[in-house]
Amino acid sequence: MFKRWFGKPTQHCQEALRKTIVPKAHYSLALEEYLNSPLPLLSDAINKLEFVALDFEMTGLDANHDKILSIGLVQLNCHEINLSSSHEIYLEHGNYVKRESAEINEIVPNQLKDATDPKVALDELLNHIRGKVVIAHSACIERNFLNALTQHTHGLEKLPCHFIDTLYLEKKYSYAGQSKTHLSYQLNDLRHHYNLPDYYAHSAASDALACAELFLVQLAKLKLKSNTVLSDLTLASP
């Protein structure tokens, strides 16, 4: 009951936050257009919404110090994935790539030679997610890094945005999640649980697609397509 009472106000804060932000002269056109566009309503039916599945490859997990190396995204609705929209954006950070992170995500300096300035990369991302709901696996990571990127590029501390976390959905709505019988909540392990195929593990674009597929399977298997509104699925703000 307390979770129900206190969960929705923090979700409502996303639209309330958007309305309080006055665009500044140094904001990019993409950011201004994003902030001038209302977020989807929490009362909107899931089957009427548009989504963007998102994945970041980073130098580490600390949003205050680490950097986004690449952004993978793909557009979808609750019925199908727009495969033609799947792509990856590499971000330019000088010589910031660490040997340790390259060993984990397999992004090496040579791949970043034609990378995009972080501010331009953010603009492209904002154009994709404007008016949509973002889906990610362990979405608090993407949310924290997205906020850090808007802070770094524009001085905006928090970007108003609705997030759906496929890990959270599994814990909240699946029998295995409720009974705590899942051995792992890693993206690949949950895909195996639903008999989905493997993807190349360290591409942001393929991980975004993998997350999108998992989301659609969860909607079907956990019976979340009908009589489900956005507030039932969104991740509450910290």
C-alpha positions in Angstrom: 0.0 0.0 0.0 2.8 2.5 1.0 4.6 1.7 -2.3 1.4 2.4 -4.2 0.9 5.7 -2.4 4.5 6.9 -2.7 5.4 5.4 -6.1 3.2 7.5 -8.3 4.1 11.0 -7.0 7.7 10.3 -7.9 6.6 9.2 -11.4 4.5 12.3 -11.8 7.6 14.4 -10.9 8.9 13.7 -14.4 6.2 15.8 -16.1 6.2 18.3 -13.3 9.9 18.7 -13.6 9.6 19.3 -17.4 7.2 22.1 -16.8 9.5 23.8 -14.4 12.5 23.9 -16.7 12.9 27.2 -18.6 15.2 26.6 -21.7 18.3 28.7 -21.5 20.1 30.5 -24.4 22.9 27.9 -24.6 20.5 24.9 -24.8 20.6 23.1 -28.2 17.5 23.1 -30.4 17.1 19.4 -29.8 17.0 19.9 -26.0 14.6 22.9 -26.3 12.2 20.8 -28.5 12.5 17.9 -26.1 11.6 20.1 -23.1 8.7 21.7 -25.0 7.2 18.3 -25.8 4.9 16.8 -23.1 5.8 13.4 -21.8 3.4 10.5 -22.3 0.7 10.5 -19.6 1.0 7.9 -16.8 -2.7 7.0 -17.5 -1.9 6.2 -21.2 -2.5 2.6 -22.2 0.7 0.7 -22.9 -0.6 -0.5 -26.2 -1.0 3.1 -27.4 2.6 4.2 -26.6 5.9 4.4 -28.6 9.1 3.3 -27.0 12.9 3.5 -27.5 15.0 0.6 -26.1 18.3 2.1 -25.0 21.7 0.7 -24.0 25.0 2.5 -23.1 28.5 1.1 -23.2 30.6 3.0 -20.6 34.1 3.1 -19.2 32.7 2.1 -15.9 29.5 2.3 -13.7 30.1 5.6 -11.9 28.1 8.2 -13.7 30.0 11.0 -11.9 33.4 10.0 -13.3 33.0 7.5 -16.1 32.0 8.2 -19.7 29.5 6.9 -22.2 31.4 5.4 -25.1 28.5 4.4 -27.3 24.7 4.7 -27.4 22.6 1.9 -28.8 18.9 2.4 -29.5 15.9 0.9 -31.4 12.3 2.1 -31.7 9.3 -0.1 -30.9 5.7 -0.3 -29.8 4.1 -3.1 -27.8 3.5 -5.1 -31.0 6.7 -4.8 -33.0 10.2 -3.6 -33.2 11.3 -1.2 -35.9 14.5 -3.0 -36.9 15.5 -0.3 -39.5 15.8 2.2 -36.6 18.5 0.2 -34.8 21.8 1.9 -34.7 24.8 2.9 -32.5 26.3 6.3 -31.8 30.0 6.5 -30.7 31.0 9.4 -28.5 34.3 11.3 -28.7 36.1 11.6 -25.4 39.7 12.2 -26.5 42.0 9.6 -25.1 39.7 8.6 -22.2 39.2 5.0 -23.2 40.7 2.8 -20.5 42.4 -0.6 -21.2 40.1 -2.1 -18.5 36.9 -0.9 -20.0 38.0 -1.9 -23.5 38.5 -5.4 -22.3 35.0 -5.5 -21.0 33.0 -3.7 -23.8 35.5 -4.4 -26.6 35.4 -0.7 -27.7 38.9 0.3 -28.6 40.3 3.7 -29.7 40.3 2.8 -33.4 36.5 2.4 -33.3 36.2 5.9 -31.8 38.2 7.7 -34.5 35.1 9.0 -36.2 33.1 9.4 -33.0 30.6 12.1 -32.4 30.9 15.1 -30.0 28.9 14.2 -26.8 26.6 17.2 -27.2 25.8 16.2 -30.8 25.3 12.6 -29.7 22.9 13.8 -27.0 21.0 15.8 -29.6 20.5 12.8 -31.8 19.3 10.7 -28.8 16.9 13.4 -27.7 15.4 13.5 -31.2 14.8 9.8 -31.0 13.2 9.7 -27.5 11.1 12.9 -27.6 7.5 12.0 -26.8 8.4 8.4 -26.1 9.1 6.1 -23.2 12.6 4.7 -22.7 13.2 1.0 -22.0 16.4 -0.3 -20.6 17.7 -3.3 -18.6 18.7 -2.1 -15.1 17.5 1.3 -16.3 18.8 3.3 -13.3 22.3 3.0 -15.0 21.1 4.5 -18.2 19.1 7.1 -16.4 22.1 8.2 -14.2 24.4 8.4 -17.2 21.9 10.3 -19.3 21.5 12.8 -16.5 25.2 13.1 -16.2 25.5 13.8 -19.9 22.9 16.5 -19.9 24.6 18.1 -16.9 28.0 18.0 -18.7 26.8 19.3 -22.0 24.1 21.8 -20.9 24.2 22.2 -17.2 20.8 20.6 -16.8 20.9 18.3 -13.7 18.0 16.0 -14.6 16.3 15.2 -17.9 12.6 14.6 -17.4 12.0 11.1 -18.9 9.9 8.0 -18.2 11.9 4.8 -17.9 10.7 1.2 -18.0 13.2 -1.3 -16.5 12.9 -4.8 -17.9 14.8 -6.1 -14.8 12.2 -4.4 -12.5 9.3 -5.9 -14.6 10.7 -9.4 -14.2 11.0 -9.0 -10.4 7.6 -7.4 -10.0 5.4 -9.4 -12.3 6.9 -12.8 -13.1 6.3 -15.8 -10.9 10.0 -16.5 -10.8 10.7 -12.9 -9.7 8.0 -13.0 -7.0 9.1 -16.4 -5.7 12.8 -15.4 -6.0 13.6 -18.5 -8.0 15.6 -16.7 -10.8 19.3 -17.5 -10.5 20.2 -14.3 -12.3 18.6 -11.2 -13.6 21.3 -10.4 -16.2 19.8 -9.5 -19.6 21.2 -12.6 -21.4 20.1 -14.9 -18.6 16.5 -13.6 -18.7 16.5 -14.0 -22.5 17.6 -17.6 -22.0 14.7 -18.0 -19.5 12.3 -16.9 -22.3 14.1 -19.0 -25.0 15.4 -15.9 -26.8 18.6 -16.3 -28.9 22.0 -15.0 -27.9 23.4 -11.7 -29.3 26.9 -10.3 -29.5 27.2 -9.2 -25.8 29.2 -6.0 -26.0 27.5 -3.9 -28.7 25.2 -1.2 -27.4 23.0 -1.6 -30.5 22.6 -5.3 -30.1 22.0 -5.0 -26.4 19.2 -2.4 -27.0 17.6 -4.8 -29.5 18.0 -7.6 -27.0 16.2 -5.5 -24.4 13.4 -4.6 -26.8 12.8 -8.2 -27.6 12.8 -9.1 -23.9 10.3 -6.4 -23.2 7.9 -7.6 -25.9 8.1 -11.2 -24.5 7.5 -9.9 -21.0 4.4 -8.0 -22.1 3.0 -11.2 -23.7 4.1 -13.8 -21.1 3.3 -11.7 -18.0 0.0 -10.6 -19.5 0.9 -6.9 -19.4 -0.5 -5.8 -22.8 -4.1 -5.4 -21.8 -5.5 -3.1 -19.1 -2.0 -1.9 -18.3 -1.1 1.8 -18.2 2.3 3.5 -18.1 2.3 4.1 -14.3 2.1 0.3 -13.8 5.5 -0.2 -15.5 7.5 3.0 -15.1 10.6 3.2 -12.8 10.1 5.6 -10.0 12.6 8.5 -9.7 15.2 8.5 -7.0 
